[in-house]
Amino acid sequence: MAIVLGPNQYGKAETHLVRITRDTPRHEIVDLNVTTAMRGDFSEAFVSGDQRRVLPTDTQKNTAYVWSKTHDPDPIEEYGLSLARHFVEVEPIVAARIEIERFGWKRVAIDGTEHDHTWIRSGEEIRTAAITVEKSGESHVVQGLKDFVILKSTGSEFKDFLIDEYTTLQPTTDRVMATSLVAQWRVSGDLDGIDWNGMYAGVKSAMVERFANLHSLALQQTLWEMGRAALELYPQIAEIRLSAPNKHHFLVDFSHFDVENNGEVFHADDRPYGLIQTTVERDDAPPAGDAWRISAGLA
């Protein structure tokens, strides 16, 4: 019986770069957190410390910086594809993964007029992208969002669940439903000509609409419908993965006070929480390959 080296990769995690475009008096800002990971035969680096086939992680960091100058970092998916395609041209790299978080900024308004070079950190969520490119040409983009907090004050119920000797939860036909959503959707195959910004906005809008308008019997059902809405809207999407903590809101007991609480005051409990996760996919979706093989796992 031998001990052998298993799957491995290496890269530079969380290169936080800010690109300011100054071509006109009205500046633009793109704020990214970029992780790179190289894949190939790097066994000697691990087993014997031989670095002759290793592209230093410091070089990867520098390349991410320079690429944000020489290539438009918006949309982040095109930037990531270009960066990954560059890395796979380097021997002995056979595949590269780029994970990107994009942080939002909003222009300051002075007397009702947007300022040309001042912003406030904003954003309802963090936009993400994970790009995998192989030397063979196989490529995948996993577009997504995280930390997207959404809540509705009615239109949700939870009842008729299994009951045993340890069950204390009471059924309800009217509850607050809230979550901090992580959603990631995979596009594989021909990635040229896709309107990535349009797809991101469209998927987000479709999921919000379904969350708001569906009378929910459970968070599980809501996630299924949100994922289905995204795939119905964009045939390029092969699958979408959704992870949603149930951010519980418990009605505060006012029975000891001379005040009624008719579904108006809640205790927002942060833990423990139910965690609902699912994948909604097409039955003829192209293979995912290494699209879901993470590096830092930030995107």
GITAMO-V225287 format. One line per field, one symbol per residue. psi: psi as a letter, one per 40 degrees, with the letter a starting at -180 (. if undefined). burial: 1 if it has 9 or more other C-alpha atoms within 8 Angstrom, else 0. A space follows every 10 residues. Layout:
# GITAMO-V225287
psi->???
burial->???
This chain:
# GITAMO-V225287
psi->hihihaiiii ahhfhhihhh hfdidhiihh hihhhihiia gfdddddeeh eeehhidddd dddddddede hhehiddddd dddddddeeh hfheiihhhh hhhiihihhh fehhidfhih haheihiihh hhhideehii hhiaiifghi iieafiihif iihaeehehh iiehihhiig hhhhhhhibh eiehgddddd dddddddddd ddehhheidd dddddddddd dddheehdih hhhhhhghhh hhhedeifhi ggfdhihhhd iiiihhiihh iiefiiiebe dehicefd.
burial->0000000011 1100101010 0000001011 1111111111 0101100000 0010001001 1001101100 0010111111 1011101100 0011111111 1111111100 0000100010 0010111111 1111100011 1111111110 0100111110 0000000000 1000111111 1111111100 1000000011 0110011101 1000011111 1111111111 1010001111 1111111110 1001000000 1000010010 0010011111 1000000000 100010001
